[in-house]
Amino acid sequence: MGPEEDLPTLISRKDHLNVLRYVRAHQLREPNLVVTHGKKMLESKSLGDAERLASLEQICIAACDIGDLDLAESCLDSIVSPSINNKSLVVTKDSSRYRKLLALCLEAAGNYESAAAVYDILLQDNPSNAYAAKRKYCILAAQSGKEIEAMKALDEYLSKHPGDLSAWYQMAEVCLSVSDFKGAAYCYEELVLGCPLDSNIHTKLGEAYCTAGGVENAKLARKHLAQAVQLDPNNLRAWYGLVAAAEGYLEEVEKISKNKRETEEEGVEVAKELIKFGGEKLVGIYKGSKMAKVVSMVLKESSESL
């Protein structure tokens, strides 16, 4: 539990300790704030060992985030200081707690090889260490020309930690960056399993299927984009995507043989209705705005081409 007051109140009151506690409790990424208040807080002589260690760790990470390597190194040295009174809280250089921070400092300094070596040690001690495995991927992703190695590292991580939704999202983004739309769709499907009510995930999944091409993919795109607008009727991207997916489906049907085309007659009628319905919704959303005329003109052209 963090402080009961809100962050602006704590900042205005210059309550340095509780500012850091608040940031930790709410998992905020505010490195400049942490460094500013952390420096002043460390001047206090009344801090307990546990609070001081937690704050030093937090300041060290924040310093790495903003590139203040001198401060990060100073915090790292203080963490293993023999001045800790409570011996149960003593951090040694062989501990995973110290090694995690050391590797982060090496990353911030651009010494990726040494950082990776530290993470390898952490993985040797504990092969299921998700943090170390993710950081190894981040090291590869940060280096130009190592995109393939980064994908392999992330794929290996996901094979051991399939429940990590943030990793699936990252893999989807990586797949999109190399135009692997089917791979991206697979990743978004995994995300839908974990976040079935997230309109944005359904939108991205529909877009991936739509871009992949083919009649079946166009149907799947239509399905997920329809789900997206049902979950969030104000999702403009999903409404545009739904119209585009329906148009894409009609184009794909024109490419297939006459016999197969006959089996898609019902789908063709559904697609045409979706284009009209989606167009009406978009015109209604933009009604009264400066973009209303342009949107109406574009959607009218789509409807007339049916």
Rosetta silent file (secondary structure, phi, psi, omega in degrees, C-alpha in Angstrom):
SEQUENCE: MGPEEDLPTLISRKDHLNVLRYVRAHQLREPNLVVTHGKKMLESKSLGDAERLASLEQICIAACDIGDLDLAESCLDSIVSPSINNKSLVVTKDSSRYRKLLALCLEAAGNYESAAAVYDILLQDNPSNAYAAKRKYCILAAQSGKEIEAMKALDEYLSKHPGDLSAWYQMAEVCLSVSDFKGAAYCYEELVLGCPLDSNIHTKLGEAYCTAGGVENAKLARKHLAQAVQLDPNNLRAWYGLVAAAEGYLEEVEKISKNKRETEEEGVEVAKELIKFGGEKLVGIYKGSKMAKVVSMVLKESSESL
SCORE:     score description
SCORE:     0.000 S_00000001
   1 L     0.000  132.955  177.598    0.000    0.000    0.000 S_00000001
   2 L   -93.113 -176.224  178.402    1.279    3.433   -0.913 S_00000001
   3 L   -60.513  149.910 -178.591    0.577    6.792    0.731 S_00000001
   4 L   -76.312  -27.985 -179.586   -3.083    7.807    0.907 S_00000001
   5 L   -71.795  159.660  177.634   -2.459   11.336   -0.439 S_00000001
   6 L   -82.129  166.249 -173.993   -2.245   11.955   -4.178 S_00000001
   7 H   -62.612  -46.056  178.833    1.077   12.565   -5.902 S_00000001
   8 H   -56.433  -36.888  179.077    0.714   16.345   -6.507 S_00000001
   9 H   -65.146  -43.756 -179.809    0.025   16.833   -2.777 S_00000001
  10 H   -64.647  -38.817  179.730    3.116   14.848   -1.796 S_00000001
  11 H   -67.038  -45.416 -179.400    5.255   16.786   -4.278 S_00000001
  12 H   -64.981  -29.302 -179.800    3.992   20.185   -3.091 S_00000001
  13 L   -85.242   -4.975 -177.980    4.623   19.127    0.501 S_00000001
  14 L    56.270   40.717  177.265    8.140   18.000   -0.442 S_00000001
  15 L   -88.489   80.642 -170.664    7.498   14.636    1.190 S_00000001
  16 H   -58.943  -43.185 -178.002   10.402   12.978   -0.637 S_00000001
  17 H   -62.853  -46.049 -178.132   10.072    9.554    0.964 S_00000001
  18 H   -74.369  -22.488  172.734    6.364    9.218    0.243 S_00000001
  19 H   -62.899  -46.676  179.188    6.811   10.475   -3.322 S_00000001
  20 H   -65.605  -39.457  177.791    9.094    7.490   -3.940 S_00000001
  21 H   -62.462  -41.723 -178.852    6.703    5.171   -2.101 S_00000001
  22 H   -62.976  -46.508 -179.792    3.790    6.423   -4.215 S_00000001
  23 H   -60.758  -41.113  178.265    5.695    5.877   -7.475 S_00000001
  24 H   -65.917  -46.363 -175.593    6.634    2.338   -6.370 S_00000001
  25 H   -63.940  -36.039 -177.498    3.143    1.434   -5.194 S_00000001
  26 L   -98.341    5.617  176.278    1.491    2.636   -8.416 S_00000001
  27 L    51.410   48.124  179.701    4.280    1.319  -10.666 S_00000001
  28 L   -88.481  149.399  174.136    4.722    4.672  -12.384 S_00000001
  29 L  -102.776   90.897 -178.611    7.578    5.446  -14.731 S_00000001
  30 L  -131.322   66.879 -173.854    8.683    8.854  -13.468 S_00000001
  31 H   -59.990  -41.259 -179.635   12.509    8.709  -13.500 S_00000001
  32 H   -64.260  -40.248  178.494   13.103   12.449  -13.276 S_00000001
  33 H   -64.197  -44.282 -179.237   10.742   12.734  -10.324 S_00000001
  34 H   -63.101  -44.164 -178.962   12.376    9.782   -8.564 S_00000001
  35 H   -65.343  -45.132 -178.473   15.888   11.160   -9.069 S_00000001
  36 H   -59.783  -51.560 -177.480   14.956   14.676   -7.911 S_00000001
  37 H   -78.463  -29.000  179.780   13.227   13.568   -4.711 S_00000001
  38 H   -65.565  -41.782  178.754   15.497   10.578   -4.199 S_00000001
  39 H   -59.496  -43.476 -179.044   18.628   12.684   -3.972 S_00000001
  40 H   -70.526  -36.595 -177.868   17.077   14.878   -1.280 S_00000001
  41 H   -67.110  -35.830 -177.981   15.644   11.925    0.597 S_00000001
  42 L   -67.757  -15.364  176.924   19.020   10.159    0.821 S_00000001
  43 L   -71.545  -18.029 -179.108   20.364   13.154    2.761 S_00000001
  44 L   -72.038  137.635  179.397   18.156   12.071    5.668 S_00000001
  45 L   -94.467   -4.241 -173.403   19.934   10.152    8.441 S_00000001
  46 L   -97.427    5.131 -179.290   16.754    8.726    9.921 S_00000001
  47 L   -70.644  139.578  174.575   15.947    6.248    7.150 S_00000001
  48 L   -75.812  162.402 -176.874   15.689    2.590    8.124 S_00000001
  49 H   -60.357  -44.890 -177.274   17.849    0.012    6.354 S_00000001
  50 H   -64.148  -44.190 -179.706   14.955   -1.586    4.423 S_00000001
  51 H   -67.781  -37.133  179.962   13.570    1.749    3.222 S_00000001
  52 H   -66.151  -42.924  179.127   17.019    3.001    2.287 S_00000001
  53 H   -64.163  -44.060  179.341   17.787   -0.111    0.227 S_00000001
  54 H   -61.575  -39.957 -179.376   14.426    0.038   -1.568 S_00000001
  55 H   -70.176  -41.383  178.513   14.974    3.724   -2.348 S_00000001
  56 H   -61.066  -41.774  178.463   18.545    3.202   -3.555 S_00000001
  57 H   -62.349  -44.337 -179.118   17.341    0.457   -5.868 S_00000001
  58 H   -65.022  -42.510 -179.076   14.551    2.687   -7.193 S_00000001
  59 H   -68.132  -38.352  179.575   16.884    5.655   -7.723 S_00000001
  60 H   -60.395  -46.001  179.810   19.474    3.459   -9.453 S_00000001
  61 H   -64.935  -42.797  179.425   16.893    2.232  -11.984 S_00000001
  62 H   -64.039  -38.965  179.143   15.568    5.768  -12.528 S_00000001
  63 H   -64.601  -39.414  175.704   19.112    7.085  -13.034 S_00000001
  64 H   -62.803  -37.983 -177.624   19.728    4.423  -15.697 S_00000001
  65 H   -63.481  -36.698 -178.231   16.460    5.461  -17.345 S_00000001
  66 H  -100.191    4.120  176.262   17.556    9.088  -17.766 S_00000001
  67 L    80.644   17.622  176.964   21.199    8.262  -18.511 S_00000001
  68 L   -89.159   80.672 -172.795   22.695    9.574  -15.252 S_00000001
  69 H   -69.773  -30.626  178.982   25.298    6.810  -15.020 S_00000001
  70 H   -64.315  -43.738  178.851   27.319    8.471  -12.250 S_00000001
  71 H   -66.443  -41.421  179.767   24.292    8.509   -9.952 S_00000001
  72 H   -60.473  -44.076 -179.712   23.389    4.941  -10.905 S_00000001
  73 H   -66.449  -38.298  178.742   26.908    3.741  -10.093 S_00000001
  74 H   -62.663  -43.612  178.408   26.891    5.646   -6.794 S_00000001
  75 H   -63.991  -40.415 -179.673   23.597    3.972   -5.785 S_00000001
  76 H   -62.176  -41.866  177.769   24.948    0.586   -6.828 S_00000001
  77 H   -65.987  -38.782 -178.198   28.018    1.060   -4.602 S_00000001
  78 H   -67.524  -31.171 -178.394   25.844    2.216   -1.681 S_00000001
  79 H   -63.748  -34.104  179.873   23.632   -0.886   -1.952 S_00000001
  80 L   -98.867   17.572  179.515   26.574   -3.168   -1.105 S_00000001
  81 L   -66.430  139.306  179.133   27.881   -0.809    1.564 S_00000001
  82 L   -75.508    3.938 -176.966   28.870   -2.527    4.836 S_00000001
  83 L   -79.772   -1.281  179.087   27.111    0.244    6.813 S_00000001
  84 L   -67.270  123.470 -178.674   23.807   -1.720    6.877 S_00000001
  85 L   -75.765  -41.478  179.755   22.957   -2.377   10.506 S_00000001
  86 L   -81.200  105.265 -173.884   20.429   -5.152    9.888 S_00000001
  87 H   -64.171  -23.066  179.453   22.610   -8.034    8.670 S_00000001
  88 H   -71.445  -14.971 -179.459   19.622   -9.873    7.175 S_00000001
  89 H  -101.200    1.525 -177.783   19.289   -7.023    4.677 S_00000001
  90 L   -63.780  130.176  179.100   22.921   -7.008    3.552 S_00000001
  91 L  -104.570  124.158  178.953   23.209   -7.198   -0.259 S_00000001
  92 L  -100.393  165.009 -179.204   26.292   -8.944   -1.644 S_00000001
  93 L   -71.859  -13.047  177.761   27.755   -8.695   -5.131 S_00000001
  94 L   -91.059   -5.278 -176.953   26.858  -12.346   -5.696 S_00000001
  95 L   -77.883  152.655  178.978   23.160  -11.749   -5.022 S_00000001
  96 H   -67.064  -30.831  179.289   20.594  -11.658   -7.833 S_00000001
  97 H   -60.999  -44.040  179.367   19.347   -8.308   -6.485 S_00000001
  98 H   -71.074  -42.857 -176.580   22.745   -6.703   -7.081 S_00000001
  99 H   -63.831  -35.736  177.209   23.343   -8.450  -10.396 S_00000001
 100 H   -60.025  -45.484 -178.567   20.010   -7.220  -11.814 S_00000001
 101 H   -70.046  -38.107  178.550   20.987   -3.621  -11.082 S_00000001
 102 H   -61.100  -44.569 -179.402   24.534   -4.136  -12.336 S_00000001
 103 H   -64.082  -38.504  177.846   23.238   -5.486  -15.648 S_00000001
 104 H   -63.482  -40.961  178.547   20.868   -2.519  -16.004 S_00000001
 105 H   -64.130  -39.289  178.284   23.751   -0.113  -15.437 S_00000001
 106 H   -66.591  -39.425  176.212   25.815   -1.938  -18.066 S_00000001
 107 H   -60.772  -47.892 -178.271   22.894   -1.732  -20.503 S_00000001
 108 H   -60.814  -30.352  179.594   22.512    1.995  -19.874 S_00000001
 109 L   -83.288   -5.058 -179.465   26.234    2.421  -20.590 S_00000001
 110 L    83.644    9.621  179.071   25.853    0.533  -23.886 S_00000001
 111 L   -90.708   71.388 -173.022   27.965   -2.402  -22.686 S_00000001
 112 H   -66.062  -35.320 -178.191   25.514   -4.992  -23.986 S_00000001
 113 H   -63.164  -45.167  179.822   27.966   -7.890  -24.048 S_00000001
 114 H   -68.870  -37.466  178.425   28.779   -7.604  -20.340 S_00000001
 115 H   -62.971  -43.576  179.496   25.109   -7.075  -19.463 S_00000001
 116 H   -63.039  -35.862  179.117   24.138  -10.227  -21.376 S_00000001
 117 H   -64.203  -38.396  177.944   26.858  -12.143  -19.528 S_00000001
 118 H   -66.383  -42.597  179.050   25.338  -11.094  -16.177 S_00000001
 119 H   -65.451  -33.488  176.409   21.873  -12.185  -17.312 S_00000001
 120 H   -62.396  -38.621  178.268   23.360  -15.526  -18.423 S_00000001
 121 H   -64.760  -43.067  178.798   24.644  -16.023  -14.871 S_00000001
 122 H   -62.120  -37.913  179.200   21.179  -15.233  -13.482 S_00000001
 123 H   -72.965  -29.976  175.195   19.635  -17.761  -15.880 S_00000001
 124 H   -66.977  -40.082  178.628   22.186  -20.397  -14.896 S_00000001
 125 H   -69.632  -35.361 -178.709   21.224  -19.917  -11.257 S_00000001
 126 L  -146.974   95.098 -176.782   17.509  -19.963  -12.124 S_00000001
 127 L   -59.427  -20.651 -179.627   16.523  -21.075  -15.677 S_00000001
 128 L   -94.359   15.254  179.922   12.941  -19.840  -15.096 S_00000001
 129 L   -69.950   96.421 -176.132   14.080  -16.271  -14.355 S_00000001
 130 H   -64.630  -37.223 -178.401   11.619  -14.382  -16.584 S_00000001
 131 H   -60.090  -48.941 -177.805   13.202  -10.993  -15.858 S_00000001
 132 H   -64.651  -39.925  179.685   16.658  -12.040  -17.099 S_00000001
 133 H   -63.876  -40.563  179.430   15.219  -13.720  -20.203 S_00000001
 134 H   -67.905  -38.981 -179.805   13.239  -10.586  -21.108 S_00000001
 135 H   -66.887  -32.522  177.169   16.220   -8.331  -20.601 S_00000001
 136 H   -64.026  -39.011  175.994   18.302  -10.510  -22.943 S_00000001
 137 H   -63.846  -44.129 -178.459   15.674   -9.933  -25.618 S_00000001
 138 H   -59.896  -37.286  178.728   15.731   -6.174  -24.917 S_00000001
 139 H   -62.459  -45.082 -179.615   19.511   -6.122  -25.374 S_00000001
 140 H   -68.457  -40.261 -179.178   19.221   -7.745  -28.790 S_00000001
 141 H   -64.999  -26.519 -177.989   16.268   -5.542  -29.802 S_00000001
 142 L   -79.523  -11.201 -176.021   18.293   -2.424  -28.944 S_00000001
 143 L  -104.419  126.609  178.786   21.064   -3.356  -31.396 S_00000001
 144 L   -65.036  136.954  178.290   20.734   -2.634  -35.096 S_00000001
 145 L    90.327   -0.285 -179.527   21.170   -5.683  -37.310 S_00000001
 146 L  -117.115   32.555 -178.306   20.143   -8.207  -34.656 S_00000001
 147 H   -63.557  -41.335 -178.638   16.415   -8.329  -35.413 S_00000001
 148 H   -65.125  -45.139  178.574   16.446  -12.070  -36.219 S_00000001
 149 H   -62.385  -36.973  179.055   18.317  -12.935  -33.009 S_00000001
 150 H   -64.515  -42.507  178.768   15.877  -10.749  -31.062 S_00000001
 151 H   -62.609  -41.580  179.257   12.891  -12.586  -32.550 S_00000001
 152 H   -64.167  -40.930  179.427   14.436  -15.942  -31.669 S_00000001
 153 H   -64.560  -41.716  179.457   15.106  -14.792  -28.099 S_00000001
 154 H   -68.820  -37.986  178.099   11.525  -13.555  -27.703 S_00000001
 155 H   -63.681  -41.269  178.119   10.158  -16.763  -29.247 S_00000001
 156 H   -65.099  -39.542  178.353   12.225  -18.820  -26.797 S_00000001
 157 H   -62.918  -44.315 -178.548   10.977  -16.695  -23.921 S_00000001
 158 H   -67.223  -29.271  178.081    7.339  -17.170  -24.967 S_00000001
 159 H   -66.633  -25.199  179.843    7.804  -20.935  -25.233 S_00000001
 160 H   -99.282  -23.250 -178.198    8.662  -20.935  -21.514 S_00000001
 161 L  -131.983   65.617 -175.517    6.316  -18.133  -20.417 S_00000001
 162 L   -67.561  -11.439 -179.433    3.213  -18.365  -22.663 S_00000001
 163 L   -89.440    0.661 -178.181    1.087  -16.439  -20.174 S_00000001
 164 L   -83.866   98.670 -175.921    3.033  -13.174  -20.547 S_00000001
 165 H   -66.175  -35.366 -179.934    0.618  -10.982  -22.520 S_00000001
 166 H   -63.960  -33.326  178.712    3.055   -8.069  -22.815 S_00000001
 167 H   -71.054  -37.609  176.344    5.533  -10.407  -24.538 S_00000001
 168 H   -64.022  -39.220  178.522    2.863  -11.567  -27.004 S_00000001
 169 H   -63.754  -42.693  179.235    2.084   -7.926  -27.785 S_00000001
 170 H   -64.009  -41.127  178.854    5.769   -7.224  -28.364 S_00000001
 171 H   -63.245  -38.157  177.407    6.071  -10.278  -30.626 S_00000001
 172 H   -61.556  -42.697  179.281    3.067   -9.049  -32.635 S_00000001
 173 H   -64.240  -39.204  178.481    4.776   -5.680  -33.114 S_00000001
 174 H   -64.512  -43.859  178.703    7.995   -7.426  -34.199 S_00000001
 175 H   -60.549  -42.021  178.699    6.056   -9.562  -36.709 S_00000001
 176 H   -63.725  -34.790 -177.758    4.382   -6.471  -38.149 S_00000001
 177 H   -67.381  -21.907  178.463    7.769   -4.769  -38.522 S_00000001
 178 L  -111.252   16.983  177.271    8.901   -7.583  -40.870 S_00000001
 179 L    62.439   29.042  174.971    5.502   -7.828  -42.637 S_00000001
 180 L   -93.496   80.884 -172.531    4.676  -11.205  -41.098 S_00000001
 181 H   -72.642  -33.167  176.585    0.939  -10.499  -40.826 S_00000001
 182 H   -67.517  -39.459  176.821   -0.088  -14.109  -40.194 S_00000001
 183 H   -64.347  -40.573  178.381    2.445  -14.302  -37.370 S_00000001
 184 H   -64.000  -40.779  178.971    1.106  -11.033  -35.947 S_00000001
 185 H   -61.691  -40.567  178.202   -2.451  -12.386  -36.138 S_00000001
 186 H   -60.180  -43.661 -179.789   -1.392  -15.476  -34.188 S_00000001
 187 H   -64.877  -42.534  179.107    0.105  -13.268  -31.456 S_00000001
 188 H   -66.934  -31.273  175.334   -3.015  -11.092  -31.264 S_00000001
 189 H   -62.067  -40.302  176.897   -5.151  -14.251  -30.999 S_00000001
 190 H   -63.500  -38.149  178.596   -3.163  -15.131  -27.874 S_00000001
 191 H   -67.619  -37.084  178.755   -3.813  -11.626  -26.564 S_00000001
 192 H   -62.579  -34.655  177.682   -7.544  -11.964  -27.233 S_00000001
 193 H   -62.301  -35.657 -179.606   -7.553  -15.072  -25.026 S_00000001
 194 H   -87.780  -27.297 -178.710   -6.176  -12.967  -22.175 S_00000001
 195 L  -131.419   66.618 -174.718   -8.097   -9.746  -22.954 S_00000001
 196 L   -65.578  -17.330 -177.753  -11.341  -10.826  -24.667 S_00000001
 197 L  -105.507   13.549 -179.831  -13.080   -7.510  -23.918 S_00000001
 198 L   -90.175  108.225 -177.925  -10.316   -5.228  -25.223 S_00000001
 199 H   -60.410  -38.215 -177.050  -11.665   -3.435  -28.297 S_00000001
 200 H   -66.429  -36.532  178.893   -8.205   -2.276  -29.398 S_00000001
 201 H   -66.834  -43.687  176.825   -6.799   -5.825  -29.457 S_00000001
 202 H   -60.567  -37.759  178.777   -9.700   -7.025  -31.604 S_00000001
 203 H   -62.978  -47.657 -179.411   -9.067   -4.044  -33.900 S_00000001
 204 H   -64.255  -38.882  178.346   -5.387   -4.888  -34.322 S_00000001
 205 H   -64.334  -43.836  177.712   -6.202   -8.557  -34.889 S_00000001
 206 H   -61.002  -41.046  179.374   -8.764   -7.633  -37.556 S_00000001
 207 H   -64.562  -39.701  179.593   -6.261   -5.360  -39.283 S_00000001
 208 H   -63.494  -44.608  178.283   -3.631   -8.114  -39.305 S_00000001
 209 H   -64.228  -42.045 -179.107   -6.040  -10.593  -40.896 S_00000001
 210 H   -61.236  -42.420 -178.550   -7.236   -8.004  -43.404 S_00000001
 211 H   -72.806  -29.735  179.953   -3.674   -7.187  -44.486 S_00000001
 212 H   -63.103  -30.045  177.046   -2.718  -10.885  -44.725 S_00000001
 213 L    84.132  166.225 -178.721   -5.221  -11.242  -47.570 S_00000001
 214 L    99.294  151.870 -176.979   -7.407  -14.098  -48.742 S_00000001
 215 H   -62.657  -47.512 -176.907  -11.124  -14.777  -48.412 S_00000001
 216 H   -64.935  -40.473  177.741  -10.916  -16.641  -45.101 S_00000001
 217 H   -65.855  -35.366  178.045   -8.658  -14.018  -43.539 S_00000001
 218 H   -64.851  -37.796  177.320  -11.037  -11.290  -44.742 S_00000001
 219 H   -65.050  -43.253  178.999  -13.901  -13.086  -42.973 S_00000001
 220 H   -65.367  -37.792  177.787  -11.878  -13.303  -39.759 S_00000001
 221 H   -61.065  -46.010  179.617  -10.963   -9.626  -40.074 S_00000001
 222 H   -60.211  -42.014 -178.800  -14.622   -8.719  -40.423 S_00000001
 223 H   -61.566  -48.279 -176.143  -15.522  -10.839  -37.403 S_00000001
 224 H   -74.706  -33.067  177.089  -12.981   -9.248  -35.048 S_00000001
 225 H   -70.176  -34.172  175.028  -13.579   -5.695  -36.247 S_00000001
 226 H   -65.654  -38.893  176.775  -17.302   -6.204  -35.710 S_00000001
 227 H   -64.275  -37.856 -178.905  -16.494   -7.408  -32.190 S_00000001
 228 H   -62.435  -44.634 -178.709  -14.333   -4.319  -31.662 S_00000001
 229 H   -73.822  -24.465  175.840  -17.138   -1.877  -32.512 S_00000001
 230 H   -70.758  -38.357  179.427  -19.561   -3.849  -30.377 S_00000001
 231 H   -73.193  -34.986 -179.765  -17.228   -3.522  -27.395 S_00000001
 232 L  -141.591   93.456 -177.797  -16.540    0.167  -28.085 S_00000001
 233 L   -61.283  -14.090  179.999  -19.024    1.925  -30.412 S_00000001
 234 L   -98.015    9.164 -179.477  -16.748    5.010  -30.433 S_00000001
 235 L   -78.576   91.838 -176.793  -13.728    3.123  -31.788 S_00000001
 236 H   -60.707  -40.039 -178.745  -13.238    5.052  -35.047 S_00000001
 237 H   -61.285  -39.346  179.578  -10.309    2.913  -36.145 S_00000001
 238 H   -68.605  -39.001  178.433  -12.447   -0.210  -35.831 S_00000001
 239 H   -63.445  -46.300  176.581  -15.320    1.337  -37.811 S_00000001
 240 H   -61.239  -42.261 -179.766  -12.966    2.315  -40.644 S_00000001
 241 H   -62.515  -39.248 -179.769  -11.369   -1.120  -40.423 S_00000001
 242 H   -63.451  -43.474  177.467  -14.740   -2.847  -40.635 S_00000001
 243 H   -64.210  -44.583 -179.429  -15.629   -0.966  -43.831 S_00000001
 244 H   -64.618  -38.951  179.632  -12.168   -1.653  -45.280 S_00000001
 245 H   -66.143  -39.857  178.211  -12.362   -5.359  -44.342 S_00000001
 246 H   -65.477  -41.006  177.239  -15.761   -5.699  -46.010 S_00000001
 247 H   -65.857  -40.316  178.370  -14.427   -4.017  -49.158 S_00000001
 248 H   -62.844  -38.234  178.105  -11.338   -6.237  -49.036 S_00000001
 249 H   -62.071  -44.358  179.062  -13.538   -9.317  -48.774 S_00000001
 250 H   -61.488  -38.722  178.144  -15.462   -8.295  -51.903 S_00000001
 251 H   -66.287  -40.292 -179.915  -12.173   -7.825  -53.771 S_00000001
 252 H   -66.877  -37.771  179.685  -10.905  -11.254  -52.649 S_00000001
 253 H   -62.925  -35.569 -179.983  -14.141  -12.940  -53.764 S_00000001
 254 H   -64.952  -21.812 -176.203  -13.684  -11.493  -57.256 S_00000001
 255 H   -84.837  -19.651 -174.815  -10.334  -13.299  -57.529 S_00000001
 256 L   -86.378  169.463 -177.215  -11.632  -16.815  -56.858 S_00000001
 257 L   -67.338  160.748 -176.404  -13.240  -19.243  -59.359 S_00000001
 258 H   -60.786  -41.216 -179.353  -16.895  -18.948  -60.314 S_00000001
 259 H   -61.497  -44.903  179.807  -17.862  -22.179  -58.493 S_00000001
 260 H   -69.760  -31.116 -178.200  -16.296  -21.040  -55.235 S_00000001
 261 H   -65.185  -32.406 -179.834  -17.752  -17.575  -55.708 S_00000001
 262 H   -64.672  -30.070  179.642  -21.249  -18.991  -55.629 S_00000001
 263 L   -75.237  -11.848 -177.918  -20.643  -20.319  -52.109 S_00000001
 264 L  -103.181   11.390 -176.556  -19.818  -16.800  -50.966 S_00000001
 265 H   -58.466  -43.478  179.127  -23.063  -15.180  -52.141 S_00000001
 266 H   -64.871  -42.034  178.171  -24.404  -14.768  -48.622 S_00000001
 267 H   -62.302  -35.733  178.640  -21.085  -13.369  -47.431 S_00000001
 268 H   -63.895  -43.336  178.869  -21.094  -10.866  -50.287 S_00000001
 269 H   -64.090  -39.917  177.632  -24.504   -9.567  -49.255 S_00000001
 270 H   -62.492  -43.167 -178.833  -23.352   -9.287  -45.621 S_00000001
 271 H   -62.454  -42.520  179.434  -20.238   -7.368  -46.724 S_00000001
 272 H   -62.704  -40.908  178.294  -22.301   -4.902  -48.767 S_00000001
 273 H   -67.301  -36.094  178.820  -24.611   -4.256  -45.839 S_00000001
 274 H   -65.386  -39.137  179.061  -21.649   -3.788  -43.524 S_00000001
 275 H   -62.334  -44.660  178.543  -20.159   -1.166  -45.832 S_00000001
 276 H   -65.396  -45.674 -178.286  -23.434    0.773  -45.826 S_00000001
 277 H   -64.206  -46.145  179.618  -23.963    0.318  -42.088 S_00000001
 278 H   -63.641  -38.482  178.400  -20.375    1.256  -41.193 S_00000001
 279 H   -62.682  -43.814  179.007  -20.519    4.270  -43.493 S_00000001
 280 H   -62.374  -40.672  179.465  -23.704    5.544  -41.856 S_00000001
 281 H   -64.143  -43.314 -179.261  -22.165    5.141  -38.403 S_00000001
 282 H   -65.896  -41.221  177.540  -19.017    7.045  -39.385 S_00000001
 283 H   -61.341  -39.590  178.660  -21.016    9.865  -40.954 S_00000001
 284 H   -65.846  -38.345  179.891  -23.040   10.070  -37.736 S_00000001
 285 H   -66.313  -39.111 -177.075  -19.910   10.195  -35.591 S_00000001
 286 H   -86.924   -4.024 -176.540  -18.396   13.020  -37.671 S_00000001
 287 L   -55.408  129.467  179.524  -21.656   14.949  -37.983 S_00000001
 288 L    90.139   -6.859  179.858  -21.149   18.623  -37.136 S_00000001
 289 L   -99.514  169.152 -179.590  -17.350   18.455  -37.439 S_00000001
 290 L   -67.197  -24.467 -177.352  -15.070   19.920  -40.126 S_00000001
 291 L   -85.368   -7.853 -173.300  -14.284   16.425  -41.397 S_00000001
 292 H   -55.887  -45.067 -176.504  -17.945   15.472  -41.952 S_00000001
 293 H   -64.986  -43.886 -178.769  -18.052   16.527  -45.615 S_00000001
 294 H   -64.559  -46.716 -179.374  -14.820   14.717  -46.546 S_00000001
 295 H   -60.819  -44.159  179.673  -15.831   11.521  -44.735 S_00000001
 296 H   -60.332  -41.225 -178.227  -19.269   11.557  -46.377 S_00000001
 297 H   -65.430  -44.100 -179.081  -17.706   11.990  -49.820 S_00000001
 298 H   -66.023  -46.458 -178.050  -15.247    9.090  -49.369 S_00000001
 299 H   -68.865  -30.020  177.663  -17.843    6.719  -47.949 S_00000001
 300 H   -65.803  -39.373  177.545  -20.350    7.667  -50.663 S_00000001
 301 H   -62.477  -38.154  179.632  -17.841    6.595  -53.313 S_00000001
 302 H   -66.279  -43.247 -178.260  -17.459    3.219  -51.551 S_00000001
 303 H   -66.834  -38.316 -178.067  -21.219    2.691  -51.410 S_00000001
 304 H   -70.253  -23.914 -178.777  -21.740    3.646  -55.061 S_00000001
 305 L   -79.109   -7.963 -178.724  -19.115    1.146  -56.196 S_00000001
 306 L   -70.178    0.000    0.000  -21.109   -1.791  -54.769 S_00000001
